[in-house]
Amino acid sequence: MGNEEAVFFSRVLTELTLSFHIIYATIGVGIPLMIMIAQWVGIKKNDEHYILLARRWARGFVITVAVGVVTGTAIGLQLSLLWPNFMELAGNVIALPLFMETFAFFFEAIFLGIYLYTWDRFENQKKHLLLLIPVAVGASFSAVFITIVNAFMNAPQGFDLVDGELININPLLAMFNPAMPTKVAHVVVTAYMTAAFVLASIAAYRLLRGSNHVYHKKALFLTMKLGLIFSIATAIIGDFSGKYLAEYQPEKLAAAEWHFETEENASLVMYGVLDDGEVKYAIKIPYALSILAHGDPFSEVKGLDQVPDDEEPPLYIHYLFDMMVTIGMWLAFISAVYVFAVWRKWSIVQTKWFRWLLVASGPLAVLAIEFGWWLAEVGRQPWILRNIMRVEDAATTSGQVDLMLVLFAGLYLILGVGSVVILRRMFKKNPVEQEIEDRRKEKGGDFV
């Protein structure tokens, strides 16, 4: 296998691994906060339905954590096997956040185990709730530290490069690079948003299937409110991300917006097609790109005319950006409509077609995460370490990467199907109605 083929299969395998892992990683970061909020609401309102929400979500969360551990381990393995030149060059710089990510995960896992095994052992539920704080903090900081590594790849600093070797390494300066604040905030908040919409999707589906229990209605209302809050936060952070790109990675912003010529009063281009370098059938929003880039409708935005041809990112990232933004706007809109409709007691929230829209919100949120991740990674091309090392210079020359691709694809298929089957059986054999009845008998109260 030549280097060109090795690079191709290495890229495909890495993309496959990250695309699969990001689903479980996102759920793993967002669900602990949802569990903590549900239990806190249950304690505050003295409402056992919310306590049960936390309990059932925690059971499902354990399965996703197990799969996330396997895929996360695969990523660490592939970094060394597929991109050895990159790890040799940058390994000493990014070792600290990689170690910290592992520490954060174990911190989360220890307290998650204690939390799961101490249900009903605290007379005061507030003490049990305290165990969730390190779980949520550990999950979020796992995302923070691993995202710092990705941020470093986009804005490398904290070292000097002399004769191809890194010297004068400052790991803290490397961690707190210009890309870190917006990337970390975007990843963490979108994880919360996605987790909320995934749980809302499940609750809406149960209502559609005929289970009109108040438990599912409470779950849906709580998660849609949280989805609205975090979708708005995502939009705000997205605006900051645009301004970061305009200053530090203008080539990525220009490619994502099909902004070919440097100009003032730049319009934001949505969708469309390219015909011999000409944009056709696009929706153009006047001044919007200048506002996104600099907060000034009359500001100048750098175009691809200032980027060398061999450093121009693939132009198809335009569609990734469009889909990510469109889905994000739709989720904010549909959640706002739902929350307002419930507040105004409109019957629309009980119609089948509207509930199907809510069911779709979970898969759409996951898709938005995928589009955003592909945009972040492909938009950095041709660099693996921006302005320092190209992708083709970082990859392995092994002739076995194609076989690794097949083996890992099989592993991910087994993990994906297996996790869905286990989760489905877990909750099908223990429906919420039956668990509510069992807990009512156990407590001897009016838990209905």
Kinemage of the C-alpha trace (Angstrom):
@kinemage 1
@onewidth
@group {chain A} dominant
@subgroup {mainchain}
@vectorlist {calphas} color= white
{ca met a 1} P 0.000 0.000 0.000
{ca gly a 2} L 1.453 3.338 -1.048
{ca asn a 3} L 1.397 6.396 1.155
{ca glu a 4} L -1.536 7.862 -0.787
{ca glu a 5} L -3.683 4.810 -0.087
{ca ala a 6} L -2.518 4.674 3.537
{ca val a 7} L -3.501 8.320 4.001
{ca phe a 8} L -6.904 7.697 2.423
{ca phe a 9} L -7.763 4.668 4.555
{ca ser a 10} L -6.362 6.343 7.672
{ca arg a 11} L -8.632 9.304 7.097
{ca val a 12} L -11.653 7.085 6.439
{ca leu a 13} L -11.035 4.973 9.545
{ca thr a 14} L -10.485 8.034 11.735
{ca glu a 15} L -13.639 9.661 10.388
{ca leu a 16} L -15.622 6.470 10.987
{ca thr a 17} L -14.325 6.151 14.546
{ca leu a 18} L -14.935 9.792 15.438
{ca ser a 19} L -18.385 9.807 13.799
{ca phe a 20} L -19.432 6.757 15.799
{ca his a 21} L -17.780 7.826 19.034
{ca ile a 22} L -19.199 11.348 18.966
{ca ile a 23} L -22.735 9.969 19.381
{ca tyr a 24} L -21.928 8.140 22.597
{ca ala a 25} L -19.528 10.831 23.791
{ca thr a 26} L -22.162 13.530 23.340
{ca ile a 27} L -24.756 11.497 25.213
{ca gly a 28} L -22.144 10.700 27.852
{ca val a 29} L -21.459 14.384 28.442
{ca gly a 30} L -25.064 15.614 28.355
{ca ile a 31} L -27.087 12.915 30.108
{ca pro a 32} L -25.481 13.300 33.587
{ca leu a 33} L -26.626 16.929 33.715
{ca met a 34} L -30.143 15.878 32.655
{ca ile a 35} L -30.196 13.239 35.395
{ca met a 36} L -29.031 15.757 37.989
{ca ile a 37} L -31.623 18.343 36.943
{ca ala a 38} L -34.449 15.772 36.976
{ca gln a 39} L -33.534 14.568 40.447
{ca trp a 40} L -33.161 18.127 41.715
{ca val a 41} L -36.608 19.054 40.345
{ca gly a 42} L -38.070 15.936 41.932
{ca ile a 43} L -36.633 16.845 45.329
{ca lys a 44} L -37.679 20.483 45.037
{ca lys a 45} L -41.252 19.641 43.984
{ca asn a 46} L -41.452 16.477 46.091
{ca asp a 47} L -42.463 14.722 42.876
{ca glu a 48} L -41.506 11.052 42.551
{ca his a 49} L -41.976 11.118 38.782
{ca tyr a 50} L -38.871 13.247 38.344
{ca ile a 51} L -36.936 11.044 40.767
{ca leu a 52} L -37.937 8.062 38.649
{ca leu a 53} L -36.875 9.944 35.529
{ca ala a 54} L -33.393 10.301 36.984
{ca arg a 55} L -33.353 6.653 37.986
{ca arg a 56} L -34.347 5.289 34.582
{ca trp a 57} L -32.114 7.683 32.642
{ca ala a 58} L -29.171 6.610 34.804
{ca arg a 59} L -29.718 2.956 33.889
{ca gly a 60} L -29.634 3.688 30.181
{ca phe a 61} L -26.675 6.017 30.625
{ca val a 62} L -24.510 3.160 31.906
{ca ile a 63} L -24.868 1.316 28.577
{ca thr a 64} L -23.794 4.345 26.544
{ca val a 65} L -20.826 4.890 28.864
{ca ala a 66} L -19.653 1.320 28.263
{ca val a 67} L -19.738 1.764 24.483
{ca gly a 68} L -18.116 5.187 24.763
{ca val a 69} L -15.206 3.665 26.683
{ca val a 70} L -14.549 1.166 23.879
{ca thr a 71} L -14.700 3.753 21.095
{ca gly a 72} L -12.689 6.262 23.105
{ca thr a 73} L -9.982 3.646 23.596
{ca ala a 74} L -10.056 2.990 19.852
{ca ile a 75} L -9.399 6.679 19.172
{ca gly a 76} L -6.350 6.680 21.443
{ca leu a 77} L -5.064 3.533 19.732
{ca gln a 78} L -5.625 4.946 16.255
{ca leu a 79} L -3.832 8.193 17.048
{ca ser a 80} L -0.654 6.205 17.625
{ca leu a 81} L -1.143 3.644 14.845
{ca leu a 82} L -2.552 5.804 12.053
{ca trp a 83} L -0.892 9.147 12.782
{ca pro a 84} L 2.516 8.253 14.284
{ca asn a 85} L 4.355 11.247 12.829
{ca phe a 86} L 1.824 13.616 14.350
{ca met a 87} L 2.055 11.957 17.759
{ca glu a 88} L 5.849 11.967 17.590
{ca leu a 89} L 5.865 15.697 16.864
{ca ala a 90} L 3.035 16.881 19.095
{ca gly a 91} L 2.676 14.078 21.653
{ca asn a 92} L 4.652 15.831 24.369
{ca val a 93} L 2.569 18.976 23.992
{ca ile a 94} L -0.878 17.359 24.155
{ca ala a 95} L -0.031 14.636 26.671
{ca leu a 96} L -1.298 16.716 29.595
{ca pro a 97} L -4.909 17.214 28.406
{ca leu a 98} L -5.046 13.558 27.283
{ca phe a 99} L -4.009 12.469 30.769
{ca met a 100} L -6.446 14.901 32.368
{ca glu a 101} L -9.263 13.518 30.209
{ca thr a 102} L -8.549 10.019 31.509
{ca phe a 103} L -8.503 11.300 35.085
{ca ala a 104} L -11.833 13.101 34.559
{ca phe a 105} L -13.412 9.935 33.202
{ca phe a 106} L -12.312 7.819 36.181
{ca phe a 107} L -13.519 10.554 38.513
{ca glu a 108} L -16.924 10.381 36.811
{ca ala a 109} L -17.023 6.563 36.736
{ca ile a 110} L -16.238 6.143 40.445
{ca phe a 111} L -19.017 8.444 41.592
{ca leu a 112} L -21.429 7.044 38.991
{ca gly a 113} L -20.939 3.588 40.482
{ca ile a 114} L -21.540 4.908 43.992
{ca tyr a 115} L -24.630 6.802 42.787
{ca leu a 116} L -26.142 3.730 41.121
{ca tyr a 117} L -25.586 1.454 44.093
{ca thr a 118} L -26.985 3.833 46.705
{ca trp a 119} L -30.523 4.286 45.389
{ca asp a 120} L -33.034 4.266 48.261
{ca arg a 121} L -30.237 4.125 50.845
{ca phe a 122} L -30.497 7.800 51.748
{ca glu a 123} L -33.475 9.011 53.702
{ca asn a 124} L -32.527 12.491 52.580
{ca gln a 125} L -32.501 12.477 48.763
{ca lys a 126} L -30.397 15.640 48.730
{ca lys a 127} L -27.414 13.611 49.918
{ca his a 128} L -27.889 11.197 47.037
{ca leu a 129} L -28.139 14.134 44.643
{ca leu a 130} L -24.703 15.353 45.774
{ca leu a 131} L -23.167 12.218 44.245
{ca leu a 132} L -24.320 13.393 40.824
{ca ile a 133} L -22.291 16.594 40.955
{ca pro a 134} L -18.902 14.880 40.427
{ca val a 135} L -20.502 12.656 37.770
{ca ala a 136} L -21.737 15.661 35.782
{ca val a 137} L -18.516 17.613 36.373
{ca gly a 138} L -16.336 14.652 35.375
{ca ala a 139} L -18.358 14.030 32.205
{ca ser a 140} L -18.177 17.682 31.170
{ca phe a 141} L -14.467 17.985 31.883
{ca ser a 142} L -13.783 14.849 29.833
{ca ala a 143} L -15.211 16.793 26.909
{ca val a 144} L -13.263 19.907 27.891
{ca phe a 145} L -9.873 18.187 27.927
{ca ile a 146} L -10.321 16.164 24.744
{ca thr a 147} L -11.638 19.244 22.939
{ca ile a 148} L -8.539 21.152 24.063
{ca val a 149} L -6.499 18.636 22.056
{ca asn a 150} L -8.587 19.376 18.981
{ca ala a 151} L -8.333 23.110 19.615
{ca phe a 152} L -4.541 22.790 19.763
{ca met a 153} L -4.581 21.160 16.310
{ca asn a 154} L -6.398 24.225 14.970
{ca ala a 155} L -4.346 26.850 16.813
{ca pro a 156} L -1.019 25.284 17.857
{ca gln a 157} L 1.099 27.249 20.316
{ca gly a 158} L 3.156 26.724 23.462
{ca phe a 159} L 6.356 25.545 21.755
{ca asp a 160} L 9.099 26.523 19.326
{ca leu a 161} L 9.736 24.511 16.170
{ca val a 162} L 13.437 24.167 15.333
{ca asp a 163} L 14.670 21.815 12.594
{ca gly a 164} L 11.422 19.877 12.705
{ca glu a 165} L 11.499 19.364 16.490
{ca leu a 166} L 9.397 21.004 19.198
{ca ile a 167} L 11.389 22.717 21.936
{ca asn a 168} L 10.583 25.108 24.794
{ca ile a 169} L 7.293 23.265 25.340
{ca asn a 170} L 4.762 24.960 27.601
{ca pro a 171} L 1.781 22.554 27.990
{ca leu a 172} L -0.425 25.110 29.736
{ca leu a 173} L 0.097 27.708 27.014
{ca ala a 174} L -0.651 25.002 24.442
{ca met a 175} L -3.878 24.099 26.244
{ca phe a 176} L -5.114 27.670 26.527
{ca asn a 177} L -4.801 28.448 22.841
{ca pro a 178} L -7.065 30.910 20.952
{ca ala a 179} L -9.358 28.154 19.670
{ca met a 180} L -9.961 26.672 23.112
{ca pro a 181} L -12.700 28.937 24.570
{ca thr a 182} L -15.125 28.773 21.647
{ca lys a 183} L -14.468 25.116 20.794
{ca val a 184} L -14.851 23.898 24.371
{ca ala a 185} L -17.973 25.964 24.978
{ca his a 186} L -19.540 24.835 21.698
{ca val a 187} L -18.838 21.138 22.285
{ca val a 188} L -20.088 21.091 25.879
{ca val a 189} L -23.239 23.147 25.317
{ca thr a 190} L -24.224 21.236 22.175
{ca ala a 191} L -23.789 18.011 24.146
{ca tyr a 192} L -26.290 19.299 26.715
{ca met a 193} L -28.631 20.384 23.926
{ca thr a 194} L -28.421 17.062 22.099
{ca ala a 195} L -28.965 15.031 25.258
{ca ala a 196} L -32.080 17.069 26.054
{ca phe a 197} L -33.571 16.566 22.589
{ca val a 198} L -32.726 12.846 22.522
{ca leu a 199} L -34.575 12.340 25.814
{ca ala a 200} L -37.431 14.532 24.588
{ca ser a 201} L -37.634 12.421 21.448
{ca ile a 202} L -37.992 9.259 23.519
{ca ala a 203} L -40.737 10.791 25.681
{ca ala a 204} L -42.634 12.041 22.617
{ca tyr a 205} L -42.376 8.605 21.020
{ca arg a 206} L -43.820 6.919 24.124
{ca leu a 207} L -46.753 9.348 24.023
{ca leu a 208} L -47.290 8.561 20.346
{ca arg a 209} L -47.285 4.847 21.110
{ca gly a 210} L -50.282 5.330 23.359
{ca ser a 211} L -48.686 5.645 26.781
{ca asn a 212} L -50.421 8.813 27.908
{ca his a 213} L -48.934 8.647 31.382
{ca val a 214} L -48.113 11.929 33.102
{ca tyr a 215} L -44.558 10.626 33.609
{ca his a 216} L -43.856 10.962 29.882
{ca lys a 217} L -45.543 14.374 29.712
{ca lys a 218} L -43.344 15.661 32.517
{ca ala a 219} L -40.263 14.173 30.869
{ca leu a 220} L -41.135 15.824 27.560
{ca phe a 221} L -41.826 19.245 29.045
{ca leu a 222} L -38.656 19.238 31.164
{ca thr a 223} L -36.361 18.153 28.336
{ca met a 224} L -37.899 20.498 25.763
{ca lys a 225} L -37.403 23.440 28.122
{ca leu a 226} L -33.782 22.425 28.586
{ca gly a 227} L -33.436 21.918 24.839
{ca leu a 228} L -34.687 25.455 24.234
{ca ile a 229} L -32.249 26.939 26.743
{ca phe a 230} L -29.233 25.105 25.355
{ca ser a 231} L -30.176 25.659 21.699
{ca ile a 232} L -30.235 29.411 22.346
{ca ala a 233} L -26.881 29.127 24.146
{ca thr a 234} L -25.525 27.173 21.185
{ca ala a 235} L -26.546 29.945 18.779
{ca ile a 236} L -24.804 32.573 20.914
{ca ile a 237} L -21.606 30.514 21.139
{ca gly a 238} L -21.836 29.842 17.398
{ca asp a 239} L -21.669 33.584 16.833
{ca phe a 240} L -18.459 33.769 18.885
{ca ser a 241} L -17.102 30.807 16.909
{ca gly a 242} L -17.685 32.708 13.666
{ca lys a 243} L -15.697 35.640 14.981
{ca tyr a 244} L -12.889 33.336 16.047
{ca leu a 245} L -12.735 31.828 12.557
{ca ala a 246} L -12.694 35.256 10.929
{ca glu a 247} L -9.617 36.230 12.937
{ca tyr a 248} L -7.651 32.982 13.221
{ca gln a 249} L -8.910 30.619 10.489
{ca pro a 250} L -10.364 32.849 7.767
{ca glu a 251} L -9.855 30.143 5.138
{ca lys a 252} L -12.296 27.816 6.949
{ca leu a 253} L -14.949 30.525 7.244
{ca ala a 254} L -14.484 31.555 3.603
{ca ala a 255} L -14.801 27.953 2.367
{ca ala a 256} L -17.833 27.296 4.558
{ca glu a 257} L -19.525 30.420 3.182
{ca trp a 258} L -18.315 30.161 -0.414
{ca his a 259} L -16.817 33.589 0.086
{ca phe a 260} L -14.406 33.706 -2.835
{ca glu a 261} L -13.420 37.370 -2.907
{ca thr a 262} L -12.379 39.630 -0.054
{ca glu a 263} L -14.987 42.341 0.274
{ca glu a 264} L -16.905 44.587 2.631
{ca asn a 265} L -20.649 44.299 3.318
{ca ala a 266} L -20.342 40.532 2.835
{ca ser a 267} L -23.502 38.471 2.467
{ca leu a 268} L -24.064 35.122 4.146
{ca val a 269} L -24.658 32.389 1.560
{ca met a 270} L -26.996 29.515 2.413
{ca tyr a 271} L -27.238 26.414 0.211
{ca gly a 272} L -27.006 26.890 -3.564
{ca val a 273} L -24.754 25.122 -6.076
{ca leu a 274} L -21.427 25.947 -7.694
{ca asp a 275} L -21.368 26.249 -11.475
{ca asp a 276} L -17.864 26.976 -12.818
{ca gly a 277} L -17.030 28.918 -9.690
{ca glu a 278} L -20.312 30.834 -9.730
{ca val a 279} L -22.805 30.439 -6.885
{ca lys a 280} L -26.346 29.792 -8.137
{ca tyr a 281} L -29.736 29.210 -6.475
{ca ala a 282} L -28.384 30.271 -3.062
{ca ile a 283} L -30.150 32.221 -0.336
{ca lys a 284} L -28.077 35.327 0.342
{ca ile a 285} L -28.559 37.332 3.511
{ca pro a 286} L -27.086 40.834 2.999
{ca tyr a 287} L -24.399 41.986 5.478
{ca ala a 288} L -24.886 38.819 7.595
{ca leu a 289} L -21.394 37.394 6.987
{ca ser a 290} L -19.759 40.695 7.954
{ca ile a 291} L -21.855 40.701 11.129
{ca leu a 292} L -20.962 37.069 11.878
{ca ala a 293} L -17.266 37.692 11.261
{ca his a 294} L -16.760 41.044 12.956
{ca gly a 295} L -20.065 42.262 14.403
{ca asp a 296} L -20.094 45.091 11.873
{ca pro a 297} L -22.325 44.921 8.760
{ca phe a 298} L -19.820 47.028 6.778
{ca ser a 299} L -16.633 45.218 7.790
{ca glu a 300} L -14.311 43.470 5.372
{ca val a 301} L -14.278 39.673 5.330
{ca lys a 302} L -11.308 37.802 3.889
{ca gly a 303} L -12.104 35.537 0.975
{ca leu a 304} L -10.494 32.486 -0.610
{ca asp a 305} L -8.646 34.789 -2.992
{ca gln a 306} L -6.149 35.358 -0.147
{ca val a 307} L -5.639 31.622 0.463
{ca pro a 308} L -3.040 29.598 -1.503
{ca asp a 309} L -4.708 26.966 -3.672
{ca asp a 310} L -2.977 24.087 -1.893
{ca glu a 311} L -4.235 25.338 1.502
{ca glu a 312} L -7.884 25.797 0.506
{ca pro a 313} L -10.305 23.600 2.500
{ca pro a 314} L -12.759 21.408 0.543
{ca leu a 315} L -15.691 23.543 -0.575
{ca tyr a 316} L -18.310 20.931 0.316
{ca ile a 317} L -17.995 22.003 3.936
{ca his a 318} L -20.414 24.766 2.900
{ca tyr a 319} L -23.238 22.221 3.015
{ca leu a 320} L -22.075 20.873 6.380
{ca phe a 321} L -22.235 24.383 7.796
{ca asp a 322} L -25.666 24.989 6.262
{ca met a 323} L -27.136 21.760 7.622
{ca met a 324} L -25.696 22.337 11.086
{ca val a 325} L -27.096 25.864 11.267
{ca thr a 326} L -30.453 24.919 9.769
{ca ile a 327} L -31.010 22.073 12.210
{ca gly a 328} L -29.929 24.236 15.138
{ca met a 329} L -32.377 26.977 14.170
{ca trp a 330} L -35.159 24.439 13.688
{ca leu a 331} L -34.573 22.871 17.105
{ca ala a 332} L -34.658 26.271 18.776
{ca phe a 333} L -37.874 27.101 16.913
{ca ile a 334} L -39.734 23.847 17.583
{ca ser a 335} L -38.788 23.830 21.274
{ca ala a 336} L -39.897 27.454 21.641
{ca val a 337} L -43.217 26.652 19.981
{ca tyr a 338} L -43.734 23.653 22.258
{ca val a 339} L -42.914 25.489 25.489
{ca phe a 340} L -45.083 28.461 24.519
{ca ala a 341} L -47.946 26.183 23.417
{ca val a 342} L -47.900 24.286 26.713
{ca trp a 343} L -47.863 27.578 28.608
{ca arg a 344} L -50.844 28.831 26.574
{ca lys a 345} L -52.527 25.377 26.779
{ca trp a 346} L -52.819 25.020 23.024
{ca ser a 347} L -54.041 21.641 21.788
{ca ile a 348} L -51.372 21.517 19.082
{ca val a 349} L -48.957 19.841 21.484
{ca gln a 350} L -51.225 16.782 21.647
{ca thr a 351} L -51.583 16.267 17.896
{ca lys a 352} L -49.809 13.346 16.282
{ca trp a 353} L -48.051 15.371 13.590
{ca phe a 354} L -46.584 17.774 16.124
{ca arg a 355} L -45.416 14.937 18.344
{ca trp a 356} L -43.732 13.371 15.342
{ca leu a 357} L -41.822 16.627 14.913
{ca leu a 358} L -40.717 16.302 18.525
{ca val a 359} L -39.675 12.692 17.938
{ca ala a 360} L -37.529 13.867 15.031
{ca ser a 361} L -35.752 16.422 17.210
{ca gly a 362} L -33.478 13.806 18.804
{ca pro a 363} L -32.116 12.296 15.566
{ca leu a 364} L -31.814 15.791 14.062
{ca ala a 365} L -29.759 16.984 17.026
{ca val a 366} L -27.412 14.016 16.600
{ca leu a 367} L -27.120 14.797 12.885
{ca ala a 368} L -26.257 18.415 13.702
{ca ile a 369} L -23.467 17.166 15.982
{ca glu a 370} L -22.118 15.016 13.142
{ca phe a 371} L -22.276 17.854 10.613
{ca gly a 372} L -20.530 20.178 13.045
{ca trp a 373} L -17.777 17.663 13.768
{ca trp a 374} L -17.156 16.989 10.081
{ca leu a 375} L -17.070 20.734 9.458
{ca ala a 376} L -14.490 21.224 12.211
{ca glu a 377} L -12.220 18.428 10.973
{ca val a 378} L -12.536 18.771 7.197
{ca gly a 379} L -12.408 22.566 7.427
{ca arg a 380} L -8.885 22.309 8.896
{ca gln a 381} L -7.612 20.468 5.810
{ca pro a 382} L -5.000 20.091 4.473
{ca trp a 383} L -3.479 20.482 7.946
{ca ile a 384} L -3.485 18.041 10.838
{ca leu a 385} L -1.537 20.647 12.835
{ca arg a 386} L -2.413 23.963 11.269
{ca asn a 387} L 0.419 25.604 9.344
{ca ile a 388} L 2.902 23.067 10.753
{ca met a 389} L 2.100 19.527 9.565
{ca arg a 390} L -0.047 18.341 6.689
{ca val a 391} L -2.259 15.278 6.887
{ca glu a 392} L -0.269 13.298 4.311
{ca asp a 393} L 2.923 13.921 6.302
{ca ala a 394} L 1.360 12.691 9.537
{ca ala a 395} L -0.111 9.365 8.386
{ca thr a 396} L 1.299 5.884 8.646
{ca thr a 397} L 2.767 4.056 5.656
{ca ser a 398} L 1.475 0.681 6.851
{ca gly a 399} L -0.170 -1.573 4.295
{ca gln a 400} L -2.741 -2.934 6.744
{ca val a 401} L -4.951 0.109 7.277
{ca asp a 402} L -7.633 -1.195 4.895
{ca leu a 403} L -7.914 -4.374 6.980
{ca met a 404} L -8.113 -2.281 10.158
{ca leu a 405} L -10.960 -0.322 8.585
{ca val a 406} L -12.967 -3.488 7.954
{ca leu a 407} L -12.328 -4.849 11.467
{ca phe a 408} L -13.222 -1.613 13.237
{ca ala a 409} L -16.315 -1.137 11.064
{ca gly a 410} L -17.463 -4.595 12.168
{ca leu a 411} L -16.770 -3.723 15.803
{ca tyr a 412} L -18.785 -0.495 15.587
{ca leu a 413} L -21.664 -2.326 13.911
{ca ile a 414} L -21.765 -4.851 16.749
{ca leu a 415} L -21.519 -2.131 19.411
{ca gly a 416} L -24.178 0.040 17.780
{ca val a 417} L -26.717 -2.731 17.229
{ca gly a 418} L -25.917 -4.324 20.581
{ca ser a 419} L -26.412 -1.119 22.567
{ca val a 420} L -29.760 -0.437 20.868
{ca val a 421} L -30.981 -3.996 21.510
{ca ile a 422} L -29.889 -3.935 25.161
{ca leu a 423} L -31.485 -0.539 25.832
{ca arg a 424} L -34.713 -1.588 24.133
{ca arg a 425} L -34.961 -4.815 26.112
{ca met a 426} L -33.999 -3.088 29.344
{ca phe a 427} L -36.908 -0.650 29.199
{ca lys a 428} L -39.382 -2.942 27.428
{ca lys a 429} L -39.121 -5.522 30.200
{ca asn a 430} L -39.468 -2.831 32.843
{ca pro a 431} L -42.079 -0.325 31.581
{ca val a 432} L -42.516 2.843 33.571
{ca glu a 433} L -46.112 1.990 34.465
{ca gln a 434} L -44.982 -1.238 36.115
{ca glu a 435} L -42.114 0.442 37.929
{ca ile a 436} L -44.420 3.169 39.223
{ca glu a 437} L -46.804 0.526 40.537
{ca asp a 438} L -43.958 -1.387 42.193
{ca arg a 439} L -42.625 1.738 43.862
{ca arg a 440} L -46.126 2.708 44.977
{ca lys a 441} L -46.504 -0.624 46.749
{ca glu a 442} L -43.015 -0.348 48.189
{ca lys a 443} L -43.590 3.147 49.529
{ca gly a 444} L -47.218 2.601 50.406
{ca gly a 445} L -48.159 6.032 49.109
{ca asp a 446} L -50.176 7.632 46.343
{ca phe a 447} L -47.390 7.476 43.758
{ca val a 448} L -49.390 7.439 40.485
